[in-house]
Each structure stands twice: as structure tokens, then as C-alpha cells.
């Protein structure tokens, strides 16, 4: 049964965002922090139509998807693409940061197999796992703060800000917000308090972005410009324990976030493909093969289509839900008007 609580909606989306955040190779700065804050606020406004849709009486995305099976196919392809992006992030981190494997491709394949197995258990299984991983995320961030506190240099917070830089930061954040189309589909499986779960996610997302960016800037300073992955560099530089390095903790967190992210995307894709092609038994297998293949191509040919991702997110998380909301509202008004006309006609006296 693929039903989740609003709390699990929050933890699933947070895990998805946290993974892309710690895999980011973009140096953080004040412009990026301000841009991300603006982006999150605009995203909160942008998801209002999808929340309004789910408040409509008897609304079911399964039955009312815009463009029908073609619409479901668009979401499926996006989830496969975003899964490929996540696997590409995995390749990048395991290549640049110490990881106990001799091949990034083998690592991606092994994690893909694990995710494939878990995805067979359904969305609810991934949701239950996400609560444990969320706890690990909070613990890891606490360890990072504990180690970073003595090394924080506020002078690294250079106040140089330009409007163009802030806008660029906002666009970059939106183009890495693949969790928004995921949110639209997951709301179908959320039992109650959808608005509450969504609000918690955006608040948590903003806090997570700003906190990690603040630590990266104040701890690393100019070192961040030559760092491949600032989060892991900040973690390596901020060691709270005198006898044991905390790097292993961050690698465990990275691996678990990767697994839950890929598993969630696989599970959603599998559900949608089964609705498109009823009776098809190999949707999850096909999806992971496509993800790995696309990830290999991205890594091999250094494909970076950030603005294309942003356009797809805008289409799937904003434009299509708005059109669906308008269509549903117009249909309701038309049905109500026809009902009133029918009632009025029934009440008229018959002519002589």
C-alpha cells in the first residue's frame, strides 16, 4: 500500500534535496545564499496550485493527469533523468573524494541494484526508511556544526553582492530543485495534512541550504574555490573528535541519501509506467537501466543541461498543475451551472 504521512512526505523530499546539496560543486557565497532564499520563497508560491488541486473534492491525479498517459510519460522520463543526475553526482563524488571502491561505475551499479530491490517494496517502504535517514542527516549536521564552530571566521562572509549574482543564485537553486515534480506526484499518496508536510519541507530546505552554505563559507574561505565538493571539504576540515575523524559519517550519510533518492525516483517511475502500460512487470528494471545508461553518457560526455532541467521543473511542477487547476475549476463551474439549469427546467410548469 503506497500511502505515506505528511511527516514522511517531509523526510522523503528533504532527503532528495539534501543529496543534491551535499553533492554540489558550486562554491557558496552570499549571493548564492540570498538567491536560494528568494528561490525557495518563489517555490512556496509556485506549488500553491498543486495544493489547491488536491483540495478539490474527489481529485485523483491518476484519473485527471493532463494529457493522460502522455503526461504520465513526461513525469516518468523526468524521474529517470533526475535519477541519472543523482547517479552522475555519485560518480563525481566517488572519483574526487575518498571512497572504498576501485570503480565509480561498479559503485553506481551496486547502488542501483540495491535501489531496485527496495523499490519493489513500494513507496511506503522508502518513506519509512527516510525517517531513519533523516535522523542520520540531523546527527551528521550536528557533528559538522560541532567541529566547525571553533574554526568559523566571520570575515570570510564577504559582503560583495550584485543583483545579477543573486538572480544567478536563484536560477541555479531552482534548476537543482528536482524534488518539486516529485512533490506533485507524492501528494497523491499523502494521507492527510498535505499543506503541512509541504510547508515543513520548504522551511527545512531553506534552513539546510543556508546552514550548510554558512559553514562552507566561514570555515573554508578561499579554500572553497579549489575544492571539488565544498561540503566534504568542510567536513574534513571540521573534525570535532580528537581520536576519530568524522569523514566516514559523511560518507555513510552520502550513500544512504543516494540510495533513498534513487529508490524514490524508481518507485514513482514504476507506478507511473504501470498506469501507462498495465501489466508491464519490468518497469523498475527498465528504469534503472535507463538511469545508469543516461548517467554514463552524462559522465562520459560531460553533459550539463542545468537550464533544461530548470525548464522541465517549471513545466511539470508549475505550468501543468496550473492548467489542471484551471481545467478542474472550469469543469466544476460548468457542471454546477448545468445542474442549476436542469433543476430550474424541472421546476417549470408544462405549457398548455
N, C-alpha and C positions, 0 to 999 in steps of 0.2 A: 504494500500500500504506500503510494508516494505522497503522503501528507506530512507537512512539516509545520512547526510552530513559528511564531514571529521571532522568537529568540534564535531559532535555527536558521531562519532567513537572514538574520543579522550576522551570525557567525559564518555562514557559508559565503556571503558577499564580502565580509571582512577578510576572510582567508584568501579569496580570489584577488582582492586589491593588495593585500599585504605581500603576496608573492611577487606581483609585478613591481611593487615599490622597492623591495629589497634587491630585486634584480636590475634595477635601473642603473645605467652607466652615466646618466647625466649629472654633472656636478650641481649641487644645490647652492642656491643663493637667495638673497632677499626677494629678488624679482620672481623667482620660481615659487617662493612661499606665498607671496601676495597673489600671483597668478593662480596658484592651486586653490587658494581660499575663494577667489572670485568664481573659478570653475565649479567648485563644489556647490556654492550658493546657487548658481545658474542651473546646475543639475537638479537641485532640490525643486526648483520651479518647473523644470522640464519634465519631471516624472509625475507631475500633478495629473495630467490627462490619463495616464495609465492607472493611477489610483482611483480616479473618478470612474473609469470603465468598470473596475472590479466592484464598485459600489452599486452599479446598476443591477436591478433585480434580475436574477437568473442568468447573469452574464457568464458565458463559458468561452474561453479563448479557443478551446478545442473545436467548438462549433462555429465560432464567429471570427476566425482569423481572416484578416483582409487578404484577398487573392486566394483564399482557400489553401490548397496543397502547395501552390507556388510560394505563398507567404511562409508556410512552414519550412519549405525547402531553403528559403533565404536565411531564416534563423539557423537552420541546421548547418548550412555552409559557413555562416559566421562563427558558430561554435567550433567547427572543425578548424577554421582559420585561426581563431584565438587559441585553440589548443596547440596549434603548430607554433604560434608565437611563444607560448609558455614553454614548449619543448626547446625552442631556439634559445630562450633565456637560460634554460637548464644547460644547454651545450656551452653557452658563453661562460657561465659561472664555473662549471667544472673544468673548463680549459684555463681560465685565468686565476682561479682560487684553488688551493689545495683540496683535492677530493680523492678519497681512497679507491679510485678506479683507473684502469690503464687506457680506457677509451670512452670519450664522451658519447659516442654513438651507442656503445654497449649499455652505458648507463641509461640513456634515453629509452632504449628498447626494454630493458629490465623494468624501469619505472612504468613504461607503457603497459607491460604485461600485468603488473600489479594493479594498475588503474582499471584495466579491462576486467579483471576478476571482480574487483569491488563494485564496478558499475553494474554487474549482473544482479547485485543485491538491491538496486534501485536507489532513487534519490533520497529516501528516508534514511538509508544506511549511511550515505555520505553526510547527511545532515547530523546524524548522531556523532559521527566521527569529528565533525567540525567543531563541536563544543569542546572536545578534548584538545584539539589543535589550537583553538582559541586560548585555552588556558596556558598552553605552552608558549604561545605568542606573547601573552601578558607577562609571563615569567621571564622570557628572554629579553623583552623590552626593559623590565625592571633591573635585570642584571646589567644591561647595556647602560642604563642611567646610573647605576651604582658605580660602574667603572669609569664612566665619562665625567662624572661630577668634578673630581679633583683636577681634571685636565681641560675643563671648559675655559676658553679665552673669549670673552665677550667682544674684544677688539677685532675679532675675525668677522663680526657682523658688520660688514662694510655697508654704509647707508646709501650707496650709489644705486639709484632706481630710475629707470626710464619707462615711459608709457609703453614703448614698443616691447621692452623686455618683459613687462608684466603681462601684456597680451600674449606674447610668445609662450610664457609660462602657463597661462590659462589654456591655450590651444594644446600645448603638449600634454597637460593633465587630462584634458577631455579625450585626446586621441589614445590615451592609455587606460581609458575607463571602460574596458570591455565588460565590466560587471553590470552595466546598465541594460543591455539587451537580455542578459541573464536574469536580472531582476524582473523584467516584464513577464518572462515565462514562469519563473519561480512563484510569482504571485498567484498563479493558477493553483498551485499546490499548497499554499499557505492557508491554514485552517481559519485563522482569525487575526485581528489586530494588524492588518497589512500595513496601515499607515504608521503604526508604532514601530514595527520592525524596520521599515524603510527609513524613518527618521533616525532611529538608533544607528543604522548603518552610516548615514551621511555624517552624523556627528562624530562617530568613531573614526570614519575615514579621514575627516578633516584633522582631528586630533593626531592620528597616526602619521599623516603626511607632515604636519608642522613639527611634531616632536622629533621624528627621525631627521628631518631636514635641519632642524636647530642643532641637534647633536653632531651631525656630519660637518656643518659649517664651523661650529665653535671648537670642535675637537681637532679636526683635520686642517683647517685653514687652507693654505695654498697647496698642501699635500694632495688635496682632493682633485686638483687639476691634472695630476699624473696618476690618479687612482682609476683602475678599470671599473671597480664596483665600490662606491663610497661606503655603503652600509657595512660591507665586510672589512673594509679598511678601518672604519671607525670601531668596529668590534674588536679587531686585532690590536688596535692602539689603546683601547679602553679595557684593561684587564683588572677586574675587581678582586681576583684571588691571587695570593702570593705564590701558591704552590701548584695551581692548576689553571691552564688557560681556558678561556670560555669559548674559543673558536668552535669547538666540537658542538656546543649547544646551538650555535647559529647555523651550523651545517645540518644538524638534525631538524631544526625549525625549517630551514630552506627545503629540505627533502620532503617533509610532511606537508608543507604548504603546496609544493609542486604536485604531490600525489592527490591531495584533496581537490586542487584546481582542475587537473586533467580528468579526474573521476567525475566531478560535477558536470563538466562540459560533455564528457562521453555519455553520461546518464541522460542529460537533456536531449542530446542529439539522437540517442537511441529511441527515446519516447516519441520524438517528432517523426523520425523515419518510419516507425511502426504505424503512425497515424497516416503517413503518406502512402506507405505500401503495407497494408495489413497482412500479417502472416509472415513477413520477412524476418528471419531468425538471426541474421548475421549483421545487424545494423551497427552494433558496438564494435565488432571485429573490423568491419569496413571503415568505420570512423577512425579507429586508432591507426590503421594502415595509412589512411589519407593524412592524418595528423603528422605521422612520422615522415611520410614522403614529402609533405609540404615543408616541414621543419628542415629536412635535409637540403631541400632546394634553397630555402632562405639562408641557411648557413653556408652552403656551397657557393652561392652566387651573391652573397652579401645583400640580400633584398631587404630594404627598409621602406615600407609603404605606410608610414605613420599617418599621413593625411588621408590616405584611402581608408584606413581603419576608422579615422575620425568621421569620415563621410558615411561609412556603414553604420557606425554607432548612432549618428544623427538620424539616419533613415529608420533604423529598427527600434530605437528607444524613444524617439521624439515624433517624427513625422507620421509613421504608420499608426501609433497609438492615437494621435490627434485625429487622423482621418477616421479611424474606427470609432472614436468617441462621437464625432460629428455625425457619422452614419447611424450610430445607435440612437442618438438623440433625435435625429430627423425621423427615423422609423417609429420611435415611441410617440412623437407628436402626431405623425400620420395615423398611427393605429388608434390613438386617443381621439383624434378628430373623426375618423371613420366610425368609431364606436358611438360617439355622441350623435353623429348623423343618423346612424341606424336606430338608436334609441328614440330620436326625435321623429323619425319616419314611422316607427311602431306606434307612436302616440297620437298620430294624426287621424282624424275621423275619415271614414271612407266617403268618397264622393257619391252624389245621388245619381 
